[in-house]
Amino acid sequence: MSEHRICVGAIAGAYGVKGEVRLKSFCAEPKAIGDYSPLWSEDGTRQFELALDRPIKNGFAARIDGVRTKEDADALRGTRLFTDRNALPTLPDDEYYHADLIGLTVLDTGGRELGRVSAVHNHGASDVLEVQGPGLKTGALLPFTLEAVPTVDLAAGRIIADPPKGVFPE
């Protein structure tokens, strides 16, 4: 997949019997996924023209060009949908796309390298950065708060962190 594309949603399977799909949106404004059509498969080999029909539990019922039956829709279950990075709106200062954080080097306030961001998780309260690095058997979970992460420098490819005690080995 191109590094210039970002995952904005996924197809969760068929919705009904007339070719509609159940669509999960990963956008901050869920309906915005409809603004990014056409969308691409993860490998970039398939393009999807979609139209949102209506909100449903945990997503939207949507139509995709060429999908006419329940079987066609079910065959797309699990397909992650990507849009070109430059199609997304510019964010205000101190807001970041998760994809922009993954791979950044994490340094403590003294300049010691703690690792690299391997994933960004959100379990409801706030984002948490998963950091993989030297001396870590499993990823360390760093709260993505202003207190724990005072500086994000995308241009330099680094994050300065002041992690809570116990997140990283001493």
ZAMIDREN-54368 format. One record per residue (C-alpha): x, y, z. Coordinates in steps of 0.001 Angstrom, whole numbers, padded with zeros to 6 digits, always signed. Layout:
// ZAMIDREN-54368
XYZ ...
// end
This chain:
// ZAMIDREN-54368
+000000+000000+000000 +001167+003504-000706 +002294+005517+002306 +000237+008345+000822 -003045+006603+001619 -004838+006407+004946 -007455+003908+006124 -010798+005672+006566 -013138+002709+006938 -013939-000934+006372 -016685-003061+004881 -018319-005197+007556 -020358-007359+005151 -023779-007316+003535 -026706-005252+004755 -029908-006771+003466 -030236-008799+000268 -030019-006142-002464 -026263-005530-002522 -025951-002884+000182 -022900-003123+002437 -022492-002406+006123 -019787+000261+006250 -017714+001214+009309 -016258+004721+009229 -012999+005526+011022 -013347+009265+010323 -013697+011784+013166 -016930+012871+011461 -018301+009440+010440 -020329+010752+007468 -017160+012264+005965 -016215+008850+004572 -018721+009521+001794 -016768+012640+000785 -013608+010656-000001 -015049+008379-002686 -013515+006787-004661 -011780+004692-002028 -009087+002066-002551 -008336-001430-001281 -005265-001770+000942 -003108-003072-001913 -004352-000316-004244 -005612-002734-006904 -009349-002063-006431 -011245+001183-006447 -014660+001627-004820 -017224+004304-005718 -019591+004433-002784 -022706+006291-001716 -023982+006340+001860 -027661+005392+002079 -028481+005825+005767 -027031+005438+009253 -027400+002020+010880 -026095+000577+014146 -022274+000876+014203 -021994+002420+010746 -023817+003094+007518 -025707+001180+004888 -023968+002040+001624 -024004+001189-002051 -020858+000384-003989 -020775+000472-007775 -020832-003078-009161 -022111-004693-005950 -025622-005944-006704 -026220-008992-004512 -025849-010057-000906 -023141-012488-002037 -021182-009679-003754 -021403-007605-000558 -020412-010519+001699 -017362-011187-000499 -016068-007726+000453 -016373-008322+004224 -013180-007210+005964 -011994-005011+003098 -010283-001942+004531 -010900+001265+002592 -008226+003888+001963 -008179+007423+000615 -005352+009558-000663 -003646+011420+002197 -003964+014755+000364 -007774+014351+000210 -008028+014647+003998 -008515+018045+005624 -005599+019854+007221 -005727+019492+010987 -005309+022291+013524 -002149+022482+015632 -001850+019733+018248 -004088+017323+016275 -002607+014454+014283 -003682+011617+012057 -002766+008283+013666 -000916+007273+010500 +001383+010296+010903 +002407+009206+014414 +003290+005604+013571 +007021+005212+013052 +008039+008359+014949 +011011+008044+017302 +010141+008594+020966 +012719+010350+023135 +012468+011197+026823 +013009+014765+028013 +016719+014003+028487 +017156+012866+024878 +017317+009102+025591 +015614+007064+022873 +012690+005070+024256 +011614+003430+020982 +009304+003999+018021 +005530+004340+017833 +004212+001045+016447 +000470+001683+016858 -002086+004152+018162 -004981+002786+020207 -008158+004424+021416 -010347+002570+023866 -012747+005414+024509 -011076+007795+026942 -008107+009017+024889 -005422+007863+022504 -002561+005667+023697 +000710+005261+021796 +002207+001784+021672 +005987+002121+021686 +008367-000709+020729 +012001-000300+021681 +015163-001533+023361 +014576-003320+026635 +010853-003743+025984 +009516-007302+025742 +006091-005973+024793 +005043-002543+023639 +004927+000180+026260 +001614+002049+026376 +002184+005785+026549 -000846+008025+027170 -001126+010526+024308 -001802+013519+026532 -000123+016918+026640 +001339+016013+030030 +002933+012732+028848 +003723+013880+025277 +004520+017603+025364 +006103+017725+021883 +005295+016119+018545 +007644+017184+015737 +006428+015546+012531 +009063+017320+010419 +011890+015895+012549 +010128+012524+012932 +010166+012520+016708 +008121+012776+019858 +009434+014108+023160 +007794+012245+026027 +007611+012723+029779 +006071+009331+030542 +004380+008443+033808 +006553+006407+036161 +006637+002720+035269 +005715+002983+031583 +009344+002459+030474 +012131+000588+032273 +014590+002841+034106 
// end
